[in-house]
Amino acid sequence: MRTLLDFALNDKVCLTRVDFNCPLNDDKKILDYTRIKAHAETVKAISDNLGKSVIIAHQGRPGSSDFTSLAQHSEKLQLVLSEKYKVDFIGQTHGVEVEQRISQMNSGNILVLENVRQVEGETKNKTSQEHANNVYIKSLAKVGDIFINDAFSATHRSHMSLVGFTGILPSAAGLIMEREVSNLQRVVDNPQKPCVFILGGVKPEDSFKVADYVLRNDIADAVLTGGVISEILLIAMGKSLGIPSMDFLKKKNLLQFVDPAKKLLSEFTDKIEIQQDFAVDENGRTNYTMKDLPLKASILDIGEKTIQLYTEIIQNSSTCVFNGPMGKFEDPEFAKGTLEVFKAMSKSQGFSLAGGGHSISILEKNKLKLSYMSTAGGAMIRFLMGKTLPAIDALYTNAQQFSVED
């Protein structure tokens, strides 16, 4: 995949798509700007190579509580970068005023455009050719020299700002995009063995598809489960969890995944590890074993025996991939399973990777380091399912159509 460093950026206008989508508080103020910190590396590289970086990003979507201007995002970007770099903001997405402002930029300048999801048609999934006819693409393409996509976390979408420029401008991956793809390819294409996938959280549909793909294609040697994923597998085995846990699964309409879980177990039962004990809240963290089922309290975390088992498997692995917590990690008393798994990964001598904003926040809070921490969620899951990512495909197609000199 071509990256921005394959191009001579001197005095070039780089239309740079990043993912600045941040968690906001009730007053729509940024709570955490991890993604802005990450993309700052790409923005800095463009400026250091005397390019002109025009930032395209989104925050929320129309109608959502977190849909807001990118003015404060530009301030956070300036905060992350040193005073050597000047970050400006314009409260428009495209048009004559934006075109004029871009044409006045000097080498090394940085300009953040307004929230791209204010543009009509931005979130429609279309081909690059279809999007290229939109007035937004035409406006910015007039003053742009190169399109740089650094928003790996959005590559599973075929939105206008992600693929629309690739049919008309030379395009490349940003530094974060290139790093995300190369690290995920390392896991999927040729993982060092033994390879372990850890799947938890509350999205069984995605997790079961990932498990099926990595086991069927001999990518993973073992899949360790926690959270709702493990609970559904237990039900598929004929176990009765107890009324509280069953009520939760029914309320969330998750029992529909019992049949897929049965199919998965019928083919790969020797490679899937399911929690052997459980932590519940009974005047504090209380541990129960499999023989204690059904339980009178909701299952909130994996238990001590499971933690020990998973730790041993992880420490003996050469590749370890984490996606989804082992329990109710937002409650400190029931974050133990997730935290101990991360500790085992951080101590492992092998390659370790985790994805999603929650994972990064837990790791940073506890000062734990992995080989690679992905900022992506849905895009990473799709990649691990072996599915194509439209925005990445668009970059590969562009490389065949345009040379670095165009």
Sequence and secondary structure as in RCSB ss.txt:
>XXXX:A:sequence
MRTLLDFALNDKVCLTRVDFNCPLNDDKKILDYTRIKAHAETVKAISDNLGKSVIIAHQGRPGSSDFTSLAQHSE
KLQLVLSEKYKVDFIGQTHGVEVEQRISQMNSGNILVLENVRQVEGETKNKTSQEHANNVYIKSLAKVGDIFIND
AFSATHRSHMSLVGFTGILPSAAGLIMEREVSNLQRVVDNPQKPCVFILGGVKPEDSFKVADYVLRNDIADAVLT
GGVISEILLIAMGKSLGIPSMDFLKKKNLLQFVDPAKKLLSEFTDKIEIQQDFAVDENGRTNYTMKDLPLKASIL
DIGEKTIQLYTEIIQNSSTCVFNGPMGKFEDPEFAKGTLEVFKAMSKSQGFSLAGGGHSISILEKNKLKLSYMST
AGGAMIRFLMGKTLPAIDALYTNAQQFSVED
>XXXX:A:secstr
  BGGGS  TT EEEEE      B TTS BS  HHHHHHHHHHHHHHHTT EEEEE   S TTSTT   SHHHHH
HHHHHS TTS EEE S SSSHHHHHHHHT  TT EEE   GGGSTTTT    HHHHTTSHHHHHHHHH SEEEE 
 GGGTTS  HHHHTTTTTS EEE HHHHHHHHHHHHHHTS  SSEEEEE SS HHHHHHHHHHHHHTT  SEEEE
 HHHHHHHHHHTT    HHHHHHHHHTT GGGHHHHHHHHHHHGGGEE  SEEEEESSSEEEEEGGG S SS   
EE HHHHHHHHHHHHT SEEEEES SS TTSGGG HHHHHHHHHHHH SSEEEEESHHHHHHHHHTT   SEEE 
 SHHHHHHHTT   HHHHHHHHHHHH  TT 
